[in-house]
Amino acid sequence: MVNAEKYKEIILSGLVPSIESITEREKEPIFQDDSAPCHRARSISILKSELGIESLDWPGNSPDLNPIENVWALMSAKIRKEKPKSLQELMKTIEKVWFEDITAEYLETLYESMPNRVKCVIKAKGGTTKY
């Protein structure tokens, strides 16, 4: 279970270095998380403010609009295909998939799909879509 303290570690050890590696682009990145209690803890809000991390407001239950679900599905499929037999193999596979398959181009494609996702959700009146 991830609590605010663990989430802080994730931000400092994973998010901050990732942001620093991509901020050479024209636009500053906007971070997306949901309404999980650890994401909304006061200590996390203060930390993100101090670090200058802008967050996108996002409802907790919006899988049709949440591109991270596509990332998890891709990772899950690739990991299942590799069939790691130990925790060490699993960790290596996760890193391999994350760094080789979750490319900036893939993430850009997901980002660019957002207008169509919104249209589909509106057309489905909030119901299930192909996303």
N, CA, C and O atoms as a GROMACS GRO file, in nm:
protein
  524
    1MET      N    1   0.084  -0.118   0.000
    1MET     CA    2   0.000   0.000   0.000
    1MET      C    3   0.089   0.124   0.000
    1MET      O    4   0.187   0.133   0.074
    2VAL      N    5   0.053   0.218  -0.083
    2VAL     CA    6   0.131   0.341  -0.094
    2VAL      C    7   0.067   0.447  -0.005
    2VAL      O    8  -0.049   0.484  -0.023
    3ASN      N    9   0.145   0.497   0.090
    3ASN     CA   10   0.099   0.608   0.173
    3ASN      C   11   0.170   0.735   0.127
    3ASN      O   12   0.249   0.731   0.033
    4ALA      N   13   0.143   0.846   0.193
    4ALA     CA   14   0.201   0.973   0.152
    4ALA      C   15   0.354   0.971   0.157
    4ALA      O   16   0.420   1.025   0.069
    5GLU      N   17   0.409   0.908   0.259
    5GLU     CA   18   0.556   0.903   0.272
    5GLU      C   19   0.618   0.822   0.158
    5GLU      O   20   0.719   0.864   0.101
    6LYS      N   21   0.558   0.709   0.123
    6LYS     CA   22   0.608   0.627   0.012
    6LYS      C   23   0.592   0.702  -0.120
    6LYS      O   24   0.680   0.698  -0.206
    7TYR      N   25   0.478   0.772  -0.135
    7TYR     CA   26   0.454   0.848  -0.257
    7TYR      C   27   0.557   0.960  -0.271
    7TYR      O   28   0.601   0.991  -0.382
    8LYS      N   29   0.595   1.020  -0.159
    8LYS     CA   30   0.699   1.123  -0.161
    8LYS      C   31   0.830   1.065  -0.213
    8LYS      O   32   0.899   1.127  -0.294
    9GLU      N   33   0.865   0.944  -0.167
    9GLU     CA   34   0.986   0.876  -0.215
    9GLU      C   35   0.978   0.853  -0.366
    9GLU      O   36   1.077   0.872  -0.438
   10ILE      N   37   0.860   0.813  -0.414
   10ILE     CA   38   0.841   0.788  -0.557
   10ILE      C   39   0.860   0.917  -0.636
   10ILE      O   40   0.927   0.918  -0.739
   11ILE      N   41   0.803   1.026  -0.586
   11ILE     CA   42   0.818   1.155  -0.653
   11ILE      C   43   0.965   1.195  -0.660
   11ILE      O   44   1.014   1.234  -0.765
   12LEU      N   45   1.033   1.186  -0.547
   12LEU     CA   46   1.172   1.231  -0.542
   12LEU      C   47   1.268   1.141  -0.619
   12LEU      O   48   1.363   1.190  -0.680
   13SER      N   49   1.244   1.010  -0.617
   13SER     CA   50   1.338   0.919  -0.683
   13SER      C   51   1.302   0.888  -0.827
   13SER      O   52   1.389   0.851  -0.906
   14GLY      N   53   1.176   0.904  -0.864
   14GLY     CA   54   1.134   0.869  -1.000
   14GLY      C   55   1.083   0.986  -1.081
   14GLY      O   56   1.129   1.010  -1.192
   15LEU      N   57   0.987   1.058  -1.026
   15LEU     CA   58   0.924   1.166  -1.101
   15LEU      C   59   1.020   1.281  -1.128
   15LEU      O   60   1.033   1.326  -1.242
   16VAL      N   61   1.087   1.328  -1.025
   16VAL     CA   62   1.176   1.444  -1.041
   16VAL      C   63   1.285   1.417  -1.146
   16VAL      O   64   1.304   1.499  -1.235
   17PRO      N   65   1.357   1.304  -1.138
   17PRO     CA   66   1.456   1.277  -1.243
   17PRO      C   67   1.394   1.266  -1.383
   17PRO      O   68   1.454   1.309  -1.481
   18SER      N   69   1.274   1.209  -1.392
   18SER     CA   70   1.208   1.198  -1.522
   18SER      C   71   1.173   1.335  -1.577
   18SER      O   72   1.195   1.362  -1.695
   19ILE      N   73   1.120   1.421  -1.491
   19ILE     CA   74   1.086   1.557  -1.535
   19ILE      C   75   1.212   1.630  -1.580
   19ILE      O   76   1.212   1.697  -1.683
   20GLU      N   77   1.319   1.617  -1.502
   20GLU     CA   78   1.444   1.684  -1.537
   20GLU      C   79   1.497   1.637  -1.671
   20GLU      O   80   1.560   1.714  -1.743
   21SER      N   81   1.473   1.510  -1.706
   21SER     CA   82   1.525   1.458  -1.832
   21SER      C   83   1.444   1.504  -1.952
   21SER      O   84   1.493   1.496  -2.065
   22ILE      N   85   1.322   1.552  -1.931
   22ILE     CA   86   1.239   1.593  -2.046
   22ILE      C   87   1.210   1.742  -2.049
   22ILE      O   88   1.142   1.788  -2.141
   23THR      N   89   1.257   1.818  -1.953
   23THR     CA   90   1.224   1.961  -1.950
   23THR      C   91   1.301   2.042  -2.052
   23THR      O   92   1.287   2.164  -2.058
   24GLU      N   93   1.380   1.977  -2.133
   24GLU     CA   94   1.449   2.048  -2.239
   24GLU      C   95   1.352   2.081  -2.352
   24GLU      O   96   1.385   2.155  -2.444
   25ARG      N   97   1.230   2.025  -2.345
   25ARG     CA   98   1.129   2.052  -2.446
   25ARG      C   99   1.078   2.194  -2.429
   25ARG      O  100   1.112   2.262  -2.332
   26GLU      N  101   0.997   2.239  -2.524
   26GLU     CA  102   0.945   2.375  -2.522
   26GLU      C  103   0.850   2.400  -2.405
   26GLU      O  104   0.847   2.510  -2.350
   27LYS      N  105   0.774   2.300  -2.367
   27LYS     CA  106   0.673   2.317  -2.263
   27LYS      C  107   0.711   2.240  -2.138
   27LYS      O  108   0.771   2.133  -2.146
   28GLU      N  109   0.676   2.297  -2.024
   28GLU     CA  110   0.697   2.226  -1.898
   28GLU      C  111   0.594   2.114  -1.888
   28GLU      O  112   0.479   2.133  -1.927
   29PRO      N  113   0.633   1.999  -1.838
   29PRO     CA  114   0.537   1.889  -1.826
   29PRO      C  115   0.433   1.917  -1.717
   29PRO      O  116   0.459   1.990  -1.621
   30ILE      N  117   0.316   1.858  -1.734
   30ILE     CA  118   0.211   1.863  -1.634
   30ILE      C  119   0.191   1.721  -1.585
   30ILE      O  120   0.170   1.630  -1.665
   31PHE      N  121   0.197   1.703  -1.455
   31PHE     CA  122   0.188   1.571  -1.394
   31PHE      C  123   0.042   1.534  -1.371
   31PHE      O  124  -0.040   1.619  -1.337
   32GLN      N  125   0.011   1.408  -1.391
   32GLN     CA  126  -0.125   1.360  -1.369
   32GLN      C  127  -0.126   1.251  -1.263
   32GLN      O  128  -0.053   1.153  -1.272
   33ASP      N  129  -0.208   1.270  -1.162
   33ASP     CA  130  -0.237   1.164  -1.068
   33ASP      C  131  -0.386   1.169  -1.038
   33ASP      O  132  -0.456   1.259  -1.087
   34ASP      N  133  -0.435   1.077  -0.959
   34ASP     CA  134  -0.579   1.076  -0.934
   34ASP      C  135  -0.608   1.121  -0.791
   34ASP      O  136  -0.524   1.185  -0.728
   35SER      N  137  -0.723   1.088  -0.742
   35SER     CA  138  -0.764   1.134  -0.609
   35SER      C  139  -0.733   1.035  -0.498
   35SER      O  140  -0.796   1.040  -0.392
   36ALA      N  141  -0.638   0.947  -0.521
   36ALA     CA  142  -0.599   0.854  -0.414
   36ALA      C  143  -0.553   0.935  -0.293
   36ALA      O  144  -0.491   1.040  -0.309
   37PRO      N  145  -0.583   0.888  -0.174
   37PRO     CA  146  -0.547   0.965  -0.054
   37PRO      C  147  -0.399   1.005  -0.048
   37PRO      O  148  -0.367   1.116  -0.006
   38CYS      N  149  -0.310   0.917  -0.090
   38CYS     CA  150  -0.167   0.952  -0.084
   38CYS      C  151  -0.133   1.064  -0.182
   38CYS      O  152  -0.040   1.140  -0.158
   39HIS      N  153  -0.207   1.075  -0.292
   39HIS     CA  154  -0.183   1.180  -0.390
   39HIS      C  155  -0.230   1.316  -0.340
   39HIS      O  156  -0.177   1.419  -0.380
   40ARG      N  157  -0.330   1.316  -0.254
   40ARG     CA  158  -0.393   1.440  -0.208
   40ARG      C  159  -0.348   1.481  -0.068
   40ARG      O  160  -0.400   1.578  -0.012
   41ALA      N  161  -0.254   1.409  -0.012
   41ALA     CA  162  -0.205   1.444   0.122
   41ALA      C  163  -0.144   1.585   0.121
   41ALA      O  164  -0.082   1.626   0.023
   42ARG      N  165  -0.163   1.656   0.229
   42ARG     CA  166  -0.111   1.793   0.240
   42ARG      C  167   0.040   1.796   0.216
   42ARG      O  168   0.091   1.886   0.149
   43SER      N  169   0.111   1.699   0.272
   43SER     CA  170   0.258   1.696   0.256
   43SER      C  171   0.297   1.682   0.108
   43SER      O  172   0.399   1.736   0.066
   44ILE      N  173   0.217   1.610   0.031
   44ILE     CA  174   0.246   1.591  -0.112
   44ILE      C  175   0.215   1.719  -0.188
   44ILE      O  176   0.292   1.758  -0.277
   45SER      N  177   0.105   1.785  -0.155
   45SER     CA  178   0.072   1.913  -0.219
   45SER      C  179   0.183   2.014  -0.195
   45SER      O  180   0.223   2.087  -0.287
   46ILE      N  181   0.232   2.020  -0.072
   46ILE     CA  182   0.341   2.113  -0.039
   46ILE      C  183   0.467   2.076  -0.117
   46ILE      O  184   0.533   2.163  -0.173
   47LEU      N  185   0.502   1.947  -0.120
   47LEU     CA  186   0.621   1.902  -0.192
   47LEU      C  187   0.613   1.939  -0.340
   47LEU      O  188   0.708   1.994  -0.395
   48LYS      N  189   0.499   1.909  -0.404
   48LYS     CA  190   0.486   1.939  -0.547
   48LYS      C  191   0.495   2.089  -0.571
   48LYS      O  192   0.553   2.133  -0.670
   49SER      N  193   0.438   2.168  -0.481
   49SER     CA  194   0.446   2.313  -0.493
   49SER      C  195   0.591   2.360  -0.481
   49SER      O  196   0.637   2.442  -0.561
   50GLU      N  197   0.662   2.309  -0.382
   50GLU     CA  198   0.803   2.346  -0.363
   50GLU      C  199   0.889   2.307  -0.482
   50GLU      O  200   0.984   2.378  -0.516
   51LEU      N  201   0.857   2.194  -0.545
   51LEU     CA  202   0.935   2.146  -0.660
   51LEU      C  203   0.889   2.208  -0.792
   51LEU      O  204   0.951   2.185  -0.896
   52GLY      N  205   0.781   2.285  -0.787
   52GLY     CA  206   0.728   2.346  -0.910
   52GLY      C  207   0.662   2.246  -1.002
   52GLY      O  208   0.662   2.264  -1.124
   53ILE      N  209   0.606   2.140  -0.946
   53ILE     CA  210   0.540   2.037  -1.025
   53ILE      C  211   0.393   2.074  -1.039
   53ILE      O  212   0.319   2.078  -0.941
   54GLU      N  213   0.352   2.103  -1.162
   54GLU     CA  214   0.212   2.136  -1.189
   54GLU      C  215   0.134   2.007  -1.210
   54GLU      O  216   0.177   1.919  -1.286
   55SER      N  217   0.020   1.996  -1.144
   55SER     CA  218  -0.062   1.876  -1.157
   55SER      C  219  -0.192   1.907  -1.229
   55SER      O  220  -0.251   2.014  -1.212
   56LEU      N  221  -0.234   1.812  -1.308
   56LEU     CA  222  -0.361   1.820  -1.377
   56LEU      C  223  -0.468   1.766  -1.284
   56LEU      O  224  -0.455   1.655  -1.231
   57ASP      N  225  -0.575   1.843  -1.262
   57ASP     CA  226  -0.686   1.792  -1.182
   57ASP      C  227  -0.748   1.675  -1.257
   57ASP      O  228  -0.774   1.684  -1.377
   58TRP      N  229  -0.773   1.568  -1.186
   58TRP     CA  230  -0.819   1.446  -1.251
   58TRP      C  231  -0.909   1.367  -1.157
   58TRP      O  232  -0.871   1.343  -1.042
   59PRO      N  233  -1.026   1.327  -1.203
   59PRO     CA  234  -1.113   1.246  -1.117
   59PRO      C  235  -1.052   1.108  -1.092
   59PRO      O  236  -0.976   1.057  -1.173
   60GLY      N  237  -1.087   1.050  -0.978
   60GLY     CA  238  -1.029   0.922  -0.939
   60GLY      C  239  -1.073   0.805  -1.023
   60GLY      O  240  -1.001   0.706  -1.032
   61ASN      N  241  -1.189   0.813  -1.084
   61ASN     CA  242  -1.241   0.699  -1.159
   61ASN      C  243  -1.276   0.743  -1.301
   61ASN      O  244  -1.391   0.777  -1.330
   62SER      N  245  -1.178   0.742  -1.389
   62SER     CA  246  -1.200   0.786  -1.527
   62SER      C  247  -1.117   0.702  -1.623
   62SER      O  248  -1.039   0.758  -1.701
   63PRO      N  249  -1.130   0.570  -1.621
   63PRO     CA  250  -1.042   0.486  -1.702
   63PRO      C  251  -1.052   0.512  -1.852
   63PRO      O  252  -0.953   0.494  -1.923
   64ASP      N  253  -1.168   0.554  -1.903
   64ASP     CA  254  -1.178   0.580  -2.046
   64ASP      C  255  -1.099   0.702  -2.088
   64ASP      O  256  -1.068   0.719  -2.206
   65LEU      N  257  -1.066   0.787  -1.995
   65LEU     CA  258  -0.990   0.907  -2.027
   65LEU      C  259  -0.848   0.903  -1.972
   65LEU      O  260  -0.773   0.999  -1.988
   66ASN      N  261  -0.812   0.796  -1.910
   66ASN     CA  262  -0.683   0.790  -1.843
   66ASN      C  263  -0.582   0.711  -1.926
   66ASN      O  264  -0.586   0.588  -1.926
   67PRO      N  265  -0.492   0.780  -1.996
   67PRO     CA  266  -0.396   0.711  -2.083
   67PRO      C  267  -0.302   0.617  -2.009
   67PRO      O  268  -0.244   0.528  -2.071
   68ILE      N  269  -0.285   0.635  -1.878
   68ILE     CA  270  -0.195   0.545  -1.806
   68ILE      C  271  -0.247   0.402  -1.811
   68ILE      O  272  -0.169   0.307  -1.800
   69GLU      N  273  -0.379   0.386  -1.827
   69GLU     CA  274  -0.435   0.251  -1.838
   69GLU      C  275  -0.378   0.180  -1.961
   69GLU      O  276  -0.356   0.059  -1.957
   70ASN      N  277  -0.356   0.254  -2.070
   70ASN     CA  278  -0.294   0.196  -2.189
   70ASN      C  279  -0.150   0.156  -2.162
   70ASN      O  280  -0.103   0.052  -2.209
   71VAL      N  281  -0.080   0.238  -2.086
   71VAL     CA  282   0.058   0.207  -2.050
   71VAL      C  283   0.063   0.079  -1.968
   71VAL      O  284   0.144  -0.010  -1.995
   72TRP      N  285  -0.025   0.069  -1.866
   72TRP     CA  286  -0.026  -0.051  -1.782
   72TRP      C  287  -0.062  -0.174  -1.864
   72TRP      O  288  -0.004  -0.281  -1.845
   73ALA      N  289  -0.158  -0.161  -1.956
   73ALA     CA  290  -0.198  -0.276  -2.039
   73ALA      C  291  -0.081  -0.322  -2.127
   73ALA      O  292  -0.057  -0.442  -2.139
   74LEU      N  293  -0.010  -0.228  -2.188
   74LEU     CA  294   0.105  -0.263  -2.271
   74LEU      C  295   0.213  -0.331  -2.186
   74LEU      O  296   0.268  -0.434  -2.225
   75MET      N  297   0.242  -0.272  -2.072
   75MET     CA  298   0.344  -0.331  -1.985
   75MET      C  299   0.303  -0.471  -1.941
   75MET      O  300   0.385  -0.564  -1.943
   76SER      N  301   0.178  -0.487  -1.901
   76SER     CA  302   0.130  -0.617  -1.855
   76SER      C  303   0.143  -0.723  -1.965
   76SER      O  304   0.188  -0.834  -1.939
   77ALA      N  305   0.103  -0.687  -2.087
   77ALA     CA  306   0.111  -0.782  -2.199
   77ALA      C  307   0.256  -0.821  -2.227
   77ALA      O  308   0.286  -0.938  -2.247
   78LYS      N  309   0.344  -0.723  -2.229
   78LYS     CA  310   0.486  -0.751  -2.257
   78LYS      C  311   0.548  -0.836  -2.146
   78LYS      O  312   0.627  -0.927  -2.173
   79ILE      N  313   0.513  -0.806  -2.022
   79ILE     CA  314   0.568  -0.881  -1.908
   79ILE      C  315   0.518  -1.024  -1.910
   79ILE      O  316   0.594  -1.118  -1.887
   80ARG      N  317   0.387  -1.042  -1.938
   80ARG     CA  318   0.332  -1.179  -1.946
   80ARG      C  319   0.401  -1.258  -2.057
   80ARG      O  320   0.426  -1.378  -2.041
   81LYS      N  321   0.431  -1.192  -2.168
   81LYS     CA  322   0.497  -1.259  -2.280
   81LYS      C  323   0.637  -1.308  -2.241
   81LYS      O  324   0.680  -1.414  -2.284
   82GLU      N  325   0.707  -1.230  -2.160
   82GLU     CA  326   0.842  -1.267  -2.116
   82GLU      C  327   0.842  -1.379  -2.012
   82GLU      O  328   0.939  -1.454  -2.002
   83LYS      N  329   0.736  -1.392  -1.936
   83LYS     CA  330   0.721  -1.495  -1.832
   83LYS      C  331   0.839  -1.498  -1.734
   83LYS      O  332   0.907  -1.600  -1.723
   84PRO      N  333   0.863  -1.389  -1.664
   84PRO     CA  334   0.973  -1.389  -1.566
   84PRO      C  335   0.949  -1.493  -1.457
   84PRO      O  336   0.836  -1.513  -1.412
   85LYS      N  337   1.057  -1.559  -1.416
   85LYS     CA  338   1.046  -1.670  -1.320
   85LYS      C  339   1.093  -1.634  -1.179
   85LYS      O  340   1.083  -1.717  -1.088
   86SER      N  341   1.142  -1.515  -1.161
   86SER     CA  342   1.186  -1.472  -1.028
   86SER      C  343   1.159  -1.323  -1.014
   86SER      O  344   1.130  -1.254  -1.113
   87LEU      N  345   1.168  -1.275  -0.893
   87LEU     CA  346   1.149  -1.132  -0.870
   87LEU      C  347   1.253  -1.051  -0.945
   87LEU      O  348   1.223  -0.946  -1.001
   88GLN      N  349   1.376  -1.101  -0.947
   88GLN     CA  350   1.483  -1.031  -1.019
   88GLN      C  351   1.453  -1.024  -1.169
   88GLN      O  352   1.470  -0.919  -1.231
   89GLU      N  353   1.407  -1.134  -1.228
   89GLU     CA  354   1.370  -1.135  -1.370
   89GLU      C  355   1.253  -1.040  -1.395
   89GLU      O  356   1.250  -0.969  -1.495
   90LEU      N  357   1.157  -1.040  -1.303
   90LEU     CA  358   1.042  -0.950  -1.316
   90LEU      C  359   1.087  -0.805  -1.317
   90LEU      O  360   1.044  -0.727  -1.402
   91MET      N  361   1.173  -0.768  -1.225
   91MET     CA  362   1.222  -0.630  -1.218
   91MET      C  363   1.298  -0.592  -1.344
   91MET      O  364   1.282  -0.481  -1.396
   92LYS      N  365   1.382  -0.682  -1.394
   92LYS     CA  366   1.455  -0.655  -1.518
   92LYS      C  367   1.359  -0.638  -1.636
   92LYS      O  368   1.378  -0.551  -1.721
   93THR      N  369   1.256  -0.722  -1.640
   93THR     CA  370   1.158  -0.715  -1.748
   93THR      C  371   1.080  -0.584  -1.740
   93THR      O  372   1.057  -0.520  -1.843
   94ILE      N  373   1.040  -0.545  -1.622
   94ILE     CA  374   0.968  -0.418  -1.605
   94ILE      C  375   1.054  -0.302  -1.654
   94ILE      O  376   1.006  -0.217  -1.729
   95GLU      N  377   1.180  -0.300  -1.613
   95GLU     CA  378   1.270  -0.193  -1.657
   95GLU      C  379   1.288  -0.194  -1.808
   95GLU      O  380   1.287  -0.089  -1.873
   96LYS      N  381   1.305  -0.313  -1.865
   96LYS     CA  382   1.323  -0.326  -2.010
   96LYS      C  383   1.202  -0.271  -2.083
   96LYS      O  384   1.215  -0.191  -2.176
   97VAL      N  385   1.084  -0.314  -2.042
   97VAL     CA  386   0.961  -0.268  -2.108
   97VAL      C  387   0.946  -0.117  -2.090
   97VAL      O  388   0.915  -0.046  -2.186
   98TRP      N  389   0.969  -0.068  -1.969
   98TRP     CA  390   0.951   0.075  -1.942
   98TRP      C  391   1.043   0.160  -2.029
   98TRP      O  392   1.000   0.260  -2.085
   99PHE      N  393   1.169   0.120  -2.040
   99PHE     CA  394   1.265   0.202  -2.112
   99PHE      C  395   1.268   0.177  -2.262
   99PHE      O  396   1.312   0.264  -2.338
  100GLU      N  397   1.223   0.059  -2.308
  100GLU     CA  398   1.228   0.029  -2.451
  100GLU      C  399   1.094   0.046  -2.521
  100GLU      O  400   1.091   0.083  -2.639
  101ASP      N  401   0.985   0.020  -2.453
  101ASP     CA  402   0.854   0.022  -2.518
  101ASP      C  403   0.770   0.145  -2.484
  101ASP      O  404   0.687   0.187  -2.564
  102ILE      N  405   0.791   0.202  -2.368
  102ILE     CA  406   0.715   0.320  -2.328
  102ILE      C  407   0.797   0.442  -2.371
  102ILE      O  408   0.861   0.508  -2.290
  103THR      N  409   0.793   0.468  -2.500
  103THR     CA  410   0.874   0.574  -2.559
  103THR      C  411   0.800   0.707  -2.555
  103THR      O  412   0.680   0.712  -2.532
  104ALA      N  413   0.874   0.813  -2.578
  104ALA     CA  414   0.812   0.946  -2.586
  104ALA      C  415   0.711   0.949  -2.700
  104ALA      O  416   0.606   1.013  -2.688
  105GLU      N  417   0.741   0.881  -2.809
  105GLU     CA  418   0.648   0.878  -2.923
  105GLU      C  419   0.518   0.807  -2.885
  105GLU      O  420   0.410   0.852  -2.922
  106TYR      N  421   0.529   0.697  -2.812
  106TYR     CA  422   0.410   0.624  -2.767
  106TYR      C  423   0.325   0.712  -2.675
  106TYR      O  424   0.203   0.719  -2.690
  107LEU      N  425   0.390   0.779  -2.581
  107LEU     CA  426   0.318   0.867  -2.489
  107LEU      C  427   0.255   0.984  -2.563
  107LEU      O  428   0.145   1.027  -2.530
  108GLU      N  429   0.324   1.036  -2.662
  108GLU     CA  430   0.269   1.146  -2.743
  108GLU      C  431   0.144   1.100  -2.818
  108GLU      O  432   0.047   1.175  -2.827
  109THR      N  433   0.146   0.978  -2.870
  109THR     CA  434   0.028   0.922  -2.938
  109THR      C  435  -0.090   0.913  -2.842
  109THR      O  436  -0.202   0.946  -2.878
  110LEU      N  437  -0.064   0.868  -2.720
  110LEU     CA  438  -0.171   0.862  -2.620
  110LEU      C  439  -0.226   1.001  -2.591
  110LEU      O  440  -0.347   1.021  -2.584
  111TYR      N  441  -0.136   1.097  -2.575
  111TYR     CA  442  -0.176   1.235  -2.549
  111TYR      C  443  -0.261   1.289  -2.664
  111TYR      O  444  -0.364   1.353  -2.641
  112GLU      N  445  -0.217   1.262  -2.785
  112GLU     CA  446  -0.291   1.312  -2.902
  112GLU      C  447  -0.427   1.245  -2.918
  112GLU      O  448  -0.513   1.297  -2.990
  113SER      N  449  -0.448   1.130  -2.854
  113SER     CA  450  -0.577   1.063  -2.862
  113SER      C  451  -0.682   1.123  -2.769
  113SER      O  452  -0.799   1.087  -2.777
  114MET      N  453  -0.641   1.213  -2.682
  114MET     CA  454  -0.734   1.267  -2.581
  114MET      C  455  -0.857   1.334  -2.640
  114MET      O  456  -0.967   1.308  -2.591
  115PRO      N  457  -0.847   1.419  -2.742
  115PRO     CA  458  -0.970   1.479  -2.796
  115PRO      C  459  -1.069   1.374  -2.846
  115PRO      O  460  -1.190   1.387  -2.824
  116ASN      N  461  -1.020   1.270  -2.910
  116ASN     CA  462  -1.108   1.164  -2.958
  116ASN      C  463  -1.168   1.086  -2.841
  116ASN      O  464  -1.284   1.046  -2.846
  117ARG      N  465  -1.089   1.064  -2.738
  117ARG     CA  466  -1.140   0.995  -2.618
  117ARG      C  467  -1.256   1.074  -2.558
  117ARG      O  468  -1.359   1.017  -2.522
  118VAL      N  469  -1.238   1.204  -2.546
  118VAL     CA  470  -1.343   1.289  -2.489
  118VAL      C  471  -1.469   1.281  -2.574
  118VAL      O  472  -1.579   1.268  -2.522
  119LYS      N  473  -1.453   1.289  -2.707
  119LYS     CA  474  -1.569   1.278  -2.796
  119LYS      C  475  -1.642   1.146  -2.777
  119LYS      O  476  -1.764   1.141  -2.773
  120CYS      N  477  -1.565   1.037  -2.764
  120CYS     CA  478  -1.627   0.905  -2.746
  120CYS      C  479  -1.702   0.895  -2.614
  120CYS      O  480  -1.810   0.836  -2.609
  121VAL      N  481  -1.647   0.952  -2.509
  121VAL     CA  482  -1.715   0.949  -2.379
  121VAL      C  483  -1.843   1.031  -2.385
  121VAL      O  484  -1.946   0.989  -2.331
  122ILE      N  485  -1.837   1.146  -2.450
  122ILE     CA  486  -1.958   1.229  -2.465
  122ILE      C  487  -2.062   1.155  -2.546
  122ILE      O  488  -2.180   1.151  -2.510
  123LYS      N  489  -2.019   1.095  -2.657
  123LYS     CA  490  -2.112   1.020  -2.742
  123LYS      C  491  -2.175   0.903  -2.666
  123LYS      O  492  -2.292   0.872  -2.684
  124ALA      N  493  -2.097   0.838  -2.579
  124ALA     CA  494  -2.146   0.725  -2.500
  124ALA      C  495  -2.218   0.773  -2.373
  124ALA      O  496  -2.258   0.692  -2.289
  125LYS      N  497  -2.235   0.905  -2.361
  125LYS     CA  498  -2.302   0.966  -2.244
  125LYS      C  499  -2.241   0.916  -2.113
  125LYS      O  500  -2.311   0.884  -2.017
  126GLY      N  501  -2.108   0.912  -2.112
  126GLY     CA  502  -2.037   0.872  -1.991
  126GLY      C  503  -2.020   0.722  -1.977
  126GLY      O  504  -1.958   0.675  -1.882
  127GLY      N  505  -2.074   0.648  -2.071
  127GLY     CA  506  -2.064   0.502  -2.065
  127GLY      C  507  -1.931   0.452  -2.117
  127GLY      O  508  -1.838   0.529  -2.140
  128THR      N  509  -1.923   0.322  -2.135
  128THR     CA  510  -1.801   0.257  -2.179
  128THR      C  511  -1.768   0.294  -2.323
  128THR      O  512  -1.857   0.308  -2.407
  129THR      N  513  -1.639   0.308  -2.351
  129THR     CA  514  -1.592   0.334  -2.487
  129THR      C  515  -1.486   0.231  -2.523
  129THR      O  516  -1.452   0.144  -2.442
  130LYS      N  517  -1.434   0.242  -2.644
  130LYS     CA  518  -1.329   0.149  -2.687
  130LYS      C  519  -1.198   0.174  -2.614
  130LYS      O  520  -1.106   0.093  -2.620
  131TYR      N  521  -1.189   0.286  -2.545
  131TYR     CA  522  -1.066   0.318  -2.473
  131TYR      C  523  -1.068   0.256  -2.335
  131TYR      O  524  -0.973   0.272  -2.259
   0.00000   0.00000   0.00000
